[in-house]
Amino acid sequence: MDGLHIDSLSMRFDLPNGTHIQALQDVSIDIGKGEIMSVLGPSGCGKTTLLNICAGFLAPTDGAVRMNGHEVKGPAPERGMVFQKGALFEWMSVRDNVEFGPRMKGMPVAKRREISDQLLDTVGLQDFGEKAVYELSGGMQQRVALARCLANDPDVILMDEPLGALDALTREKMQALVLKLWKESGKTVILITHSVEEALLLGERLLVMAPRPGRIHKEYRLPFAEQGVNMDLREVKKLDGFAQTRDEILSMIWEMEEEIMGRSESAA
């Protein structure tokens, strides 16, 4: 079956003192091919843990993740990851970073060059291919990270707060780029964010996770990502339902954070 299927997933971290942390508890999600889904929740609710299991970086305590009909047992090219910071090879040029995956696959030089030319043009860095990574701004480095991910032609792109460290204007431009790449590539995208507005803009589906142990608290199906493909994102924020949904989710997460703080004070 196409898509990413998360089945009764639980994750427990055992600590040296004999106690444990239950990061996730019985999470089940079916994500269809070509969907873009954002995930929100209070700090410590297991968002990144969930993404790392989908990437194959962690093995769950219980349950399984299946991709296109087979169980995820580790990292694979079908699942690309974009981190909060680009995790680029700073000693390489921009082009060499983009071509790294194809080169590891043994792809011929001419084909690698064709791919990097196309992707650098797509992310607006066609004139920066021979630049060193350290010469680029943070936003430009994240564009390189996106291009490098796409160069491997993954079925699913997993994004762990990829825009969190950017200034407001650059972040808005990158949000528009993510929507453009999603629509043009047909890739499945799962994006973790702490920004409610960003989750609304970049999620056809939006999941709100409950405090630890992480569970799906509520799911929204939204029109804003599709509308944002052809509209200025500032105009999308003015559409009917955007502000109301934003305020509803903000209140929901604020109540969760207060609950977490109350637990901490009681434990103290």
ZAMARGU-4260 file (C-alpha; in steps of 0.2 Angstrom, whole numbers, plus 5000, padded with zeros to 4 digits):
<rodrens>
0) 5000/5000/5000 | 5007/5017/4995 | 5010/5030/5008 | 5017/5030/5026 | 5007/5020/5039
5) 5011/5022/5058 | 5003/5008/5067 | 5000/5008/5086 | 5017/5016/5089 | 5024/5018/5107
10) 5041/5023/5112 | 5049/5022/5130 | 5066/5028/5135 | 5074/5018/5149 | 5085/5029/5161
15) 5100/5023/5170 | 5092/5026/5187 | 5079/5012/5183 | 5065/5024/5178 | 5058/5027/5161
20) 5050/5041/5150 | 5035/5036/5139 | 5038/5048/5125 | 5024/5041/5113 | 5009/5030/5117
25) 4999/5020/5104 | 5000/5033/5090 | 4992/5028/5073 | 4992/5038/5057 | 4989/5035/5039
30) 4997/5047/5027 | 4993/5046/5009 | 5005/5049/4995 | 5006/5067/4991 | 4999/5074/5007
35) 5007/5088/5017 | 5005/5086/5036 | 5010/5097/5050 | 5012/5092/5068 | 5011/5103/5083
40) 5011/5101/5102 | 5018/5107/5118 | 5036/5104/5122 | 5041/5086/5126 | 5026/5078/5118
45) 5036/5067/5106 | 5035/5076/5090 | 5053/5074/5085 | 5054/5057/5092 | 5039/5052/5080
50) 5049/5060/5066 | 5065/5051/5070 | 5056/5034/5071 | 5048/5038/5054 | 5066/5042/5047
55) 5072/5025/5054 | 5084/5034/5066 | 5075/5026/5081 | 5067/5009/5083 | 5050/5010/5092
60) 5047/5000/5108 | 5030/4994/5101 | 5021/4996/5085 | 5028/4999/5068 | 5030/5011/5053
65) 5027/5005/5036 | 5032/5013/5020 | 5024/5008/5003 | 5020/4991/5011 | 5036/4987/5020
70) 5042/4990/5038 | 5054/5004/5042 | 5069/4996/5050 | 5082/5010/5047 | 5086/5025/5036
75) 5083/5023/5017 | 5083/5035/5002 | 5064/5034/5001 | 5063/5045/5017 | 5073/5061/5016
80) 5076/5072/5031 | 5078/5091/5033 | 5084/5097/5050 | 5082/5113/5059 | 5099/5117/5054
85) 5104/5112/5037 | 5117/5098/5043 | 5127/5102/5027 | 5145/5098/5023 | 5153/5115/5026
90) 5169/5110/5018 | 5160/5106/5001 | 5152/5118/4989 | 5134/5121/4987 | 5134/5110/4971
95) 5144/5096/4980 | 5131/5096/4994 | 5116/5094/4982 | 5125/5080/4972 | 5131/5070/4988
100) 5117/5058/4988 | 5117/5054/4969 | 5136/5053/4970 | 5135/5040/4984 | 5123/5030/4973
105) 5137/5030/4959 | 5127/5041/4947 | 5137/5047/4932 | 5144/5065/4933 | 5134/5072/4919
110) 5118/5065/4927 | 5122/5072/4944 | 5126/5089/4936 | 5109/5089/4927 | 5100/5085/4944
115) 5110/5099/4954 | 5107/5112/4940 | 5088/5108/4940 | 5087/5109/4959 | 5097/5124/4962
120) 5087/5133/4949 | 5071/5127/4958 | 5077/5134/4975 | 5083/5150/4967 | 5102/5146/4970
125) 5107/5144/4952 | 5121/5157/4954 | 5128/5150/4970 | 5133/5132/4965 | 5151/5135/4967
130) 5150/5145/4983 | 5156/5137/5000 | 5141/5133/5012 | 5148/5145/5025 | 5147/5160/5013
135) 5128/5158/5013 | 5114/5165/5024 | 5104/5154/5035 | 5089/5154/5023 | 5100/5150/5008
140) 5108/5136/5018 | 5090/5129/5021 | 5087/5130/5002 | 5103/5120/4999 | 5096/5107/5012
145) 5080/5106/5003 | 5088/5103/4986 | 5100/5090/4994 | 5085/5081/5001 | 5076/5081/4984
150) 5091/5076/4974 | 5089/5058/4982 | 5071/5058/4975 | 5063/5052/4991 | 5045/5047/4992
155) 5043/5056/5009 | 5051/5072/5015 | 5052/5073/5034 | 5055/5091/5041 | 5060/5094/5059
160) 5057/5113/5062 | 5067/5117/5046 | 5062/5136/5047 | 5063/5139/5066 | 5080/5147/5066
165) 5076/5160/5052 | 5070/5178/5053 | 5052/5182/5050 | 5054/5188/5032 | 5065/5174/5027
170) 5054/5161/5035 | 5039/5167/5025 | 5048/5165/5009 | 5054/5148/5014 | 5036/5143/5018
175) 5031/5148/5001 | 5045/5138/4994 | 5040/5122/5004 | 5022/5124/4997 | 5029/5126/4979
180) 5041/5111/4980 | 5027/5100/4988 | 5014/5104/4974 | 5027/5103/4960 | 5035/5087/4966
185) 5020/5077/4972 | 5030/5072/4987 | 5023/5067/5004 | 5028/5080/5017 | 5028/5079/5036
190) 5033/5095/5045 | 5036/5097/5064 | 5034/5115/5070 | 5031/5125/5085 | 5022/5139/5076
195) 5003/5138/5075 | 5003/5149/5060 | 5016/5139/5051 | 5006/5123/5054 | 4990/5131/5047
200) 4999/5137/5031 | 5009/5121/5028 | 4997/5107/5033 | 4982/5100/5023 | 4982/5089/5038
205) 4987/5096/5055 | 4989/5085/5070 | 4989/5092/5088 | 4998/5081/5100 | 4994/5079/5118
210) 5008/5081/5132 | 5018/5066/5137 | 5015/5052/5134 | 5013/5059/5116 | 4996/5055/5108
215) 4986/5062/5094 | 4974/5075/5103 | 4965/5082/5088 | 4967/5082/5069 | 4962/5096/5057
220) 4959/5095/5038 | 4962/5112/5031 | 4962/5122/5015 | 4976/5134/5018 | 4991/5124/5011
225) 4982/5122/4994 | 4976/5140/4994 | 4994/5146/4998 | 5001/5138/4983 | 4994/5152/4972
230) 4992/5166/4984 | 5003/5177/4995 | 5004/5169/5012 | 4999/5185/5020 | 4983/5185/5011
235) 4980/5167/5016 | 4981/5172/5034 | 4966/5184/5031 | 4955/5170/5024 | 4939/5165/5033
240) 4943/5152/5047 | 4961/5155/5048 | 4962/5167/5063 | 4948/5157/5072 | 4957/5140/5069
245) 4973/5148/5075 | 4966/5155/5091 | 4957/5138/5094 | 4974/5129/5093 | 4983/5142/5103
250) 4971/5140/5117 | 4972/5121/5116 | 4991/5121/5117 | 4991/5134/5131 | 4980/5124/5141
255) 4992/5109/5139 | 5007/5119/5144 | 4998/5125/5159 | 4994/5107/5163 | 5012/5102/5161
260) 5018/5117/5172 | 5005/5111/5186 | 5012/5094/5186 | 5030/5101/5188 | 5025/5112/5202
265) 5016/5097/5211 | 5031/5086/5209 | 5042/5099/5216
</rodrens>
